[in-house]
Amino acid sequence: MKTRILKTIALATGALGCSLALLLVLRPAPQPQTPFAALANVSVLELPQAAARLVASAPAAQRAALAREVVQAVTALAKPGAIPFAVSAICKAAPDVAAETAGAAALHAPAEILPVAKAALAAAPESVEAIVSTLCRRSPRSFAAVAIVASQEAPSATDRILRSVSQAVPEVASSLELARRDAGSQSMVQLMWKAIELAAQDARRAVAAGRPADAQTLAQARDAGVKSEP
């Protein structure tokens, strides 16, 4: 009798164990928290530092992708004026993804491209080439304004800034080269004005010669982002 009871208990325990194991197998795995969920309850004042901690704590291989997701979450959660502060905090905490951070901010808040450029370059000046290149590719018409902001934050990096702009916006590369040759030691503002003037002349000549596709260069020169003459 005692043996029969023990066998019954053993069978019941085994069945219970199998049921629990099956439940554990069938239960959905917990989903990783998204950047939006992680930042949703953070106050606006604390948002930049919270965003920076999220990016900096990620494995190096995942940091660039996470930075883009975090910036997207910040732009959804905060007013536009807060975005440059978040960019600055992320770039300081994770300068290796400064260009990706600035590019994502320019994508989701295009009107903020110049404050974003200033924030990213001030926080990670060693990444000036990558930041300038990324922003100019994101907004080719802003090439002159981005170059001027970059020269203000990294005044000794003129050659690298111009190289980055030329690679990102090849339509104005020859104009930049000629402007640099003519402008000499003039300021970046003066150099950009000269480049815009030369690019506009080239575009008009191309249109007059029956190559209307080159009119895009004229539009880029006209809308380059420099609002007033030096």
Steps between C-alpha positions, in 0.01 A plus 500: 500500500773740598691415183191567290453842661865592438470399136186710463673801655804449274280479191305809602820693569644396166185606318506835680864549405427424135208744504715775648776433249247515215360827630849649518571391144171635365513829692611788272851623565513847658543768234793742536396849599501745210673839528160668481369296793821556697478877458124551504477580872819707518458874554608736224782634718639151558438374148841590347700321768265201502537471122876523529512224762294270279738542207825492699403182684433305180761263352721676246362299209142605581565860599449667160164335438388571856607864472270541199211340688561711809508823299176402331343441842628834630355689204165335563501571873655846525452843350741585215707730721600203715645299213841675479547444874438129454739491203766674708460258791511192277803623304690571822416161648555305176714706257547193279140538381491880481441501123217247522342698783516830312374339181200347677415834661520676162272233352231522767531876567629654174423854615750448783795402279720797592445482879556125468822557305626744763410266786661194341818682394544669836464166679712292259731732302728208415215363285469819293545328163244227565247744647533753215482227237193340655312829538584617149380171354185529706439859383716596199347847483636574847864430405620860539330558834623167636856582389485838672372349826771235479771760451377684810522186712820365341688804363815302421316241290432707186656250261313207653170689497536593132601147409194362678266746328650420157457127552146535632384751235713431191298751294678785677844339536662690211348829618637443850844429359500817292362705789773373730764590243356852454399570859838415650492560872153651512238379744278199438202733449681685221624174352149356494357810339761474226425130453126570475563771242718269291255210529214724389701618199581142403137399532379789283754414233393136509132592467579740214691220326192280509578292807201581723574207731782708644247753625505308828844645561356849461228423751756363745713810460201735535368326811838416654408648833702824515239767552701821469822610343809538721 
